[in-house]
Structure formats: structure tokens, C-alpha cells
Amino acid sequence: MNQDSIHIKYLISNERDMQWGLTVNSVGYQHIKPGDVYPPQNHPTRYLFKTDKGRILDEYQLLYITQGKGQFISSKSNRNVITEGNMFLLFPGEWHSYKPDMNTGWDEYWIGFKGKNMEQKQQCGFFSKERPVLDVGLRNEFVSMYLQAIDIAKEQNAGFQQQLAGIVDYLLAYAYAYNKSSSFEEMKITKLINKAKLIIAENMTTNISPEEIASRLNISYSRFRKIFKQYTGFSPLQYIMEIKIQKGKELLTNTDLPNVEIAFKVGIDNPNYFCTIFKKRTNMTPMRYRVITQGKNLKYQD
């Protein structure tokens, strides 16, 4: 997409905006042609830097490259080759530098932001200074979101900071998901995980073990458990039980089957055990859950 550079700078935010958890400081787009000086002179003054010296910002920035290639380096990561379909995240207080290749130039979108919501994501390890480059691919929905953010920033109508915060959350969430999916595809395990989930779904009424699933996949259990938890966030056994509980919730809400039959349909032979684990995970008995979700008697007490 070639168009005139757009820079929305110095977006204001008040104390009320900051309570939302995330505020946006800048958003923009620029097309850098092969051989162009970088950063161009129309770059906002507060963000100008010399690529050989780098800079340090007091905000996060999420940049998306949709054409061309270049380099990115920071104090916490090695020199990274940036290609179209890459995002890279800048962190406040961290030295960094980046530039497009002189032979290709690049198209870049960016949005700058700060707030406790992003700090929490970083603290929880969703994003790290050591792995700032995200392989998300060329996606029109990302471009649309950046352009929407630019339009919102131009108008600055009531609540614009909250709208921009929502766009940042969208970009971060999908960047995280697409990057994670991409890395697993490179490891050629997405197919394996999907097959494992299918085996679990097809054996809902049985007590199939994680070891048996690993055997069907022709992989050692230790390897299977490690990969499965890394991909899903659950160990295989935890995932199986969560699926049983979710199926139990569905049956409690949509049928009048007794607990004994529901337990059987989710592959748990002992109805008392089903009630125990259901209450442990939902903080209510199956009967209480049915009453609430079917709206029969909200005054019901266990």
C-alpha cells in the first residue's frame, strides 16, 4: 500500500483515560522508498533518531512492516532481519535502532502506547524484550486496524483514547496468537496437537489416558506432554478433564438428564466424582449450575 505518510503525534490523555489501563500517544504510517533517508525529515520530532546511534523511548511501540525488509536491534536482542509480515515491539527505557534496507525500503505502520495493562502483559511473559519480533504474516485486518486507529486519532472524538486502546489490545492479542501459531507450524506440531484434540473429542465417553494418546501419535509421552502444554496451556490430563467439564456444562444447561447419565456421557464412571470435580472447577454443584443457567429458580441454594 503506497500512500502519503501519516503521522498523528502528541495524542493527549487525561487522568480518567489512564485509569482505563492503556493510552495511545502516537499512530502513523509511512512509505520509505529505496534509497530514501531514514527516518525521513517529516518524522515527528520527538521520535527522530540516528540509526547508527539508536534511541530510547518512554513508551511501547508496535510496528508492522507490510512491504520491503530491514534490520532491528535492541539492547536485549541480537540483530534481527525484518521482512514483510513481521511486527516488532519496542519497550520503554530500552535502547533500540531499526532501519529499512536501502535496496528495498519498506512500508511501516506503528502505534505508540503505555499503561498498566501492557506492563502486566509483559510481566506475565506474553511479550518480552528478548523476543521482540513477531511473525504474523501479511494480514489485511491488521492494516485495517492501523488505518482505523489513524482515523480515530484524527477526529479525537469523545472516548477516542478508549477506542484506540481497544485497537491496541486487538493488535497485541492477534499478533501474539499468529506468532505463536507460526512458531509451532515451523516445529511441525500443529497437526499433531490437532490430532490429539480430535482423539480426545472422539473418546469423550471413555477414560482414554494421555499415554495412550501419545502412543497413537507415535511420540513419547514426555515429549507429547511438553509440547501439548506449551501449545494449549494445559497438560493432556488437565485438558481432558476441562473438556469433560465443558461438555458437562453443556448437558446441564441444555438437557434435563440426571447427573448419573451426564457423568457417563462425559466418561466419568462415578457420579459423585463428577460432582466433586465439577464443584472444584466451577465453585458450584452441577445442580446449582443447572438452576442458574436454565433460569429455573435463582434463589436456589445448595
Stockholm file with secondary structure:
# STOCKHOLM 1.0

chainA/1-302         MNQDSIHIKYLISNERDMQWGLTVNSVGYQHIKPGDVYPPQNHPTRYLFKTDKGRILDEYQLLYITQGKGQFISSKSNRNVITEGNMFLLFPGEWHSYKPDMNTGWDEYWIGFKGKNMEQKQQCGFFSKERPVLDVGLRNEFVSMYLQAIDIAKEQNAGFQQQLAGIVDYLLAYAYAYNKSSSFEEMKITKLINKAKLIIAENMTTNISPEEIASRLNISYSRFRKIFKQYTGFSPLQYIMEIKIQKGKELLTNTDLPNVEIAFKVGIDNPNYFCTIFKKRTNMTPMRYRVITQGKNLKYQD
#=GR chainA/1-302 SS CCCCCEEECCCCCCHHHHHTTCEEEEEEEEEECTTCCSSCTTSCGGGCCBTTTBEECSSEEEEEEEEEEEEEEESSSCCEEEETTEEEEECTTCEEEEEECTTTCEEEEEEEEECHHHHHHHHTTSSBTTBCEEECCCCHHHHHHHHHHHHHHHHCCTTHHHHHHHHHHHHHHHHHHHHHHHHHHHTTCHHHHHHHHHHHHHTTTTTCCHHHHHHHTTSCHHHHHHHHHHHHSSCHHHHHHHHHHHHHHHHHHHCCCCHHHHHHHTTCSCHHHHHHHHHHHHSSCHHHHHHHHHTSCTTCCC
#=GC SS_cons         CCCCCEEECCCCCCHHHHHTTCEEEEEEEEEECTTCCSSCTTSCGGGCCBTTTBEECSSEEEEEEEEEEEEEEESSSCCEEEETTEEEEECTTCEEEEEECTTTCEEEEEEEEECHHHHHHHHTTSSBTTBCEEECCCCHHHHHHHHHHHHHHHHCCTTHHHHHHHHHHHHHHHHHHHHHHHHHHHTTCHHHHHHHHHHHHHTTTTTCCHHHHHHHTTSCHHHHHHHHHHHHSSCHHHHHHHHHHHHHHHHHHHCCCCHHHHHHHTTCSCHHHHHHHHHHHHSSCHHHHHHHHHTSCTTCCC
//
